[in-house]
Every structure is written in structure tokens, then in C-alpha cells.
């Protein structure tokens, strides 16, 4: 199981990124919000782009924005492995194709109330599907239990369409929920890791 660490709930982002850089975390999960697609806003890109000063880990970028095309080109300049946009936005295929032009893997995220089947038209364009286990836009929320079944259903759907796509799950994940999410490939965890005194121990506990 791969683990992607979010710093959305971090009290000191620079310190936590440096500590994460000393672990075997697979990715740093970058939540970016425009205050329109979701009510909250994160650090502006002019500050976000300095992440590389604190970590050499590959980035797993999650764009919670109304117009992703505007931001894809910016995050493509960083040490980025994935850029994930939301299915609930506009010009989805154009955005996914744009991501690929930079040699970056394209992800598609779905909110908790979006039907799993809605991803089907986009399967040829994506490398990853991010299943939200909370409403996007705020860290520290409780994991929605029905996410476990949604991930199982998505796994079956991908098998049906013979789609070689990774499944990522984000929101409220701790070691107990990790045990129930064995159908996932990547777990995104923030508060569970960054609120601890031992980041590596928490990361290890998620690798089920």
C-alpha cells in the first residue's frame, strides 16, 4: 500500500514537510482550493510553489478548483507525479489531456455523493481515481463508512472495463480504516500522521 501525506491540517507546514522528507512516505499530497469549488482556500500558488525547498518527495496534487486548466500548468512545474481534478468540474477530458501533455499522471476525484459509475466515460484518460471519504475542502473530518463499499464497487468496475487505474482514498483515514481499504492502492492521510510525534510509525501503520 502506498501512502500520500497531506499537510492540510499542519500547524507548521515547513516543519512537517521536513519531517516527512525523512520518512519513506511515497508522496506529499497537495490540496489546492480556490474558495469557489469548495468554500475554503489554501495557500496561494506563489507560496505553494516553494514546497520543493522543504521536501524532495514526489507531489500528489489535488485541485479543488472550478477551472482546473488555469492551475494545471502551474503545478506541472513542480516535482509532480499526479495532478487530480474533480469530476464535478468543467472541461474534464480537456483538462486530463492537458495534464498528460506535461508527462504527469492524470487523476479524477469524486465526491462522496457522486455515483461511482460516473467515472466510466473518463476511464481511457485517467491513471488514478481519488475517492473522497469526506466532503472536500476541510481537513480533520470523520471518515464516511460507506466509502469502504464504494472502493470495492470501483475496483469491480475497473476490472469489468479492464482499466489499469490506481485507486486512491482521501479523508479521515487512520490505521483502523486502512485495514478496511485493502482494495485501494494509495491512502491519503493528514491529521493522523502530522498530529503524531512519530510520523514514520503512523505511516507504517497505514501500510496494510
N, C-alpha and C positions, 0 to 999 in steps of 0.2 A: 504494500500500500504506500503510495506517495503522499506526502503531507505538504501543504502550502500554508504558510503562516501569514495571517492578516495582522496589520498593526492599527486597524481602525479603532480599537479600544485602548491603544497605548497612551500612557500619560507622558512618556518621553520617547518620541519616535526614534530619534537618533541613537539613543542608548539601547533601545530594544533591537534595532536593526543590527547594531554592532554585536550584540549578544547572540542574535540569530545567525549571524555570519560565522560564529564559532561552533555552530551545531551542524548536523548533517541534514538539515531541512532541505527539501527538494526545490521549493520555490518560495518567493516572497509574494504574497497576494496583495495586489494594489487595488483598493477600492477607490474609484473616482466618481464623484457625484456632482451634478451641475445645479442642484437645487430646483430643478424643473421636473425631471423624470421621477425623482424622489424629493421629498421636502428638504432634506439636509444637503449641505455642501461639504466637500472635503478640502484639503489644502489645494490652492491653485496650482496649475501645472508649473508655473515659474519656480515654485518651491519643491513640488513633487519630483522634478527632473534631477534634483540633487541626491536622489536615493543612492546613486552609484558611489557616492562619497562614503557611505556607511556600510554597504554590502556588495559583494561580488556575485551573490546568488542570482539566478535567472528569475525574471519577473513574470508573474501570472496576473495580467491586468484585467480588471472587471469594470467595464464602463457602464455606469448607471446614468446615462445621459439621453436626452431627447434626440440629439443629432450626432450620432457616433462618428460619422465621416470626418467631422471637424477635428476630432481628438485622436483618431487612429494614426494619422501621420506624425503627430507629436510623440505619442508613446512608442511608435516604431523606432524612434531614435535612441531609445534606452536599451538595456540588456534584457529584451523581452522575448519570452518563449511563447506565451499565449496572449491574445487580445480577445476578450469575450464581450459581445454586445448582447442586448436583450431582444428576445423575440417580439416583445411588445412595443418595439420602436418602428421607425420607418426605413424604407430602402434597405431591407435586410440583406438580400443577395448582393447588392452593390457593395455594401459595407464589408461583407465576408470576403468578397473577391478582392477588395482593396487591401484587406489585411494580408492576404496571400501574396500580393504583389511585393510586399516587403520581406518575403521569406519567413513570415511569422505564422504560427498555427492559429486558426480561427475557432473561436468558441461561441456558443449560443446559450444564453441563460434563460431560464423560465421561472416565473414567479410561482408561489405555492398554489394559486388558483388557476393557473394556465394548464390546460389538458396536455398530457404527455404526447398525445397523437399530433398535436400542432407542430411538432418538430419535423414531421415526415418530409414535407416539401424541401427542407433545407439540408437534409442528410448528405447530399452529394457535395455540399460546400463547407462542412464543418469537420473539425478534428476533435472537438470536445463539446460536451453538453454539460452546463452547470445547472444543477437542480438546487433551487433555493429552499432551505429548510426554515426560513424566516421571511418576513416581508423585507425586501431590500431597502437599505437606506439608514440602518442604525445598528451598531454593534451591541453585543451583550444580550440579545433576545433569546427566549426559550426555543429550543428545537421543537418543530412540529412533528409529532409522532407518525403522521401518515406519510411522511417523506420516505420512510423505510419501504413501504409498499410501492410508492411512486418510482423509486430507484429500481426495484425488482421488475416493475412493469416496463420501465425504459430499457432495461437490459434485455428483456424478451423481445421488445420492439426492434432493437438494434440487431439482434440475432435474426429476426424474421427478414429484415432487409439486408442482411449480410453486410452491415455497416461497421467498419473498423474505427470506432469512435470512442474516446475515453469519456468516462462519466465522473464528474466532479460534484461534490456536495458541500454546500456552504451554509453556515448558520447554527450557532448554539451547539457545536459539536464538542463532545468530551470523550473520554475513553469508553464510557458505557455505550454511547450511541455508535461509536466506531465499531464495536463488536456486531452491531445490527446492520452495518452498512458494507458488508463484505462484497456486495455486487458493484461497489464503487471502485474507481481506480485512484482517485485523488480526494483527500479530505482537506477542506479549508477550515482552519481553526485560528481564532484570535485570542479572545479573553482567556480561554482555558490554558493557553501557552504563556501569554505575556503577563498574566497576573501571578504566575508562579515564580518561585525563587530558583527553580531548576528547569530551564527551557528544554534541555535535551531529554530529561526524564519524561516530561509531558509529551514530547514528540514521539519518543519510543513507545509510550502507552497507546498512541493512536495507530501504530503500525501493526494491525491485527492480521 
